[in-house]
Amino acid sequence: MGETGNQNVFVMKTLEFHRDEKKDRITVACADGEISVYSHCGYCRHCKGVVVGRRTVETPQIKAGADLRRGTSGDDTLMNAAMMFNTLVRDGSAIACDDDANEGFRRRY
């Protein structure tokens, strides 16, 4: 983590996707080993976004979880967030991960 002027700059790991077209599976090299993006990253508290093109898009699960904790949305919000995450992964190339301590998967909910 560095500081430039009045802005804090946060450096995260970028975990590149490994696509297996035959098995229709996308994995990344996590501290826990090679894991599925669909079944792990979207539900991990270290996952902060998906790299799509030159942008990093925040994972929809972050906002959905915050809305659920405030009581401003229902359970269907989590399902919609998961479907949007899958769409981002389909179009993306990597996961933005803040696991600098190499803890591995940590449950988001």
N, C-alpha and C positions, 0 to 999 in steps of 0.2 A: 504494500500500500504506500503510495507516495502522495505528495502534495504539490500542486502547482498553483500559485496565486491564491485565490479564494476557493478554488474547487478541489475537492478530494478526488483522486483518481484511484479506482479500485481495480486491481488486476485479478482476473480469474483465469482458471484453466479453461482451455478449449479442447473438448474431447471430440475428435473427428469421428464421423460415422463410418462404420464398416458395413457395407451393404451386401447381403447374400440374396441375390435375386431368385435363386432356386427355392430357398426356404421362405422367401418373402419376410426376411428378418433384418433388422438394423441393430447393430451392437456398438458399444463404445468400450474403451479400455479404462475401467474404473479401478479404484484401489482394491475392490473386491474381486477383480478379474474382469473377464469379458462378459458384459451384462447386456440384456435386451433394453433398448431405449424405451420401448412401449410399456413394458411391465415394471421397470424400475425407475428410470430417470424422472418420469412425470410425477412420481409419488415420493421423490426424495427431496428433503429440505435443502440439499446443496444445489439442486438444479435451479438456475436463475433465468435461463432463457435458451432459445434455439437460434442458431446462426442461420439466417436466411439471406442469401446474397451477401451484401456487405453490412447488413444490419443484424443486431441481436434483438430478437423479439422476446419480451418477458413471457414466461410461461403463464397461461391462463389460470393454472391452479393456484398461483399466489393470490390473485384477486378473489377467486372463488372461496378460498379458505378464509380470507379476511372477512368477506361478506357473511359467511356462515357463522363465524365467531361473533359478529355483531348482531346476528339474527335478522339480517336484511335480505336473505335469500333462502331458497329451499334446497333440498337434496339434488334436484334436477340440475342445479347450477354446477355441481361437481361432474355430472355426466357430460354436460355441454362443454365444460373446460377440458375434459379428457378427449373429447372428439376434436376440439380445436387444436389441442396439443398434437394429436395424431396428424392433423393436416399440416401443422408447422413442420413436423418431423419429415413428412413426405416431401415437402418443398425445401427443407433445410440441408445443411451439410455438417453441423456440429452442435454440441451441447455446451452452453456456458455454465461452468461448475465452479462453486466457490469453496470446494473441499481442499483447501491449501494444506491441511493437517493430515491428509490421506486417511480419513476415518472410514471412507466407504459409504455405503447406503445407510441413510438415516430417514426413518419414516416421517413423512410430512404431516399426516393426519393422525 
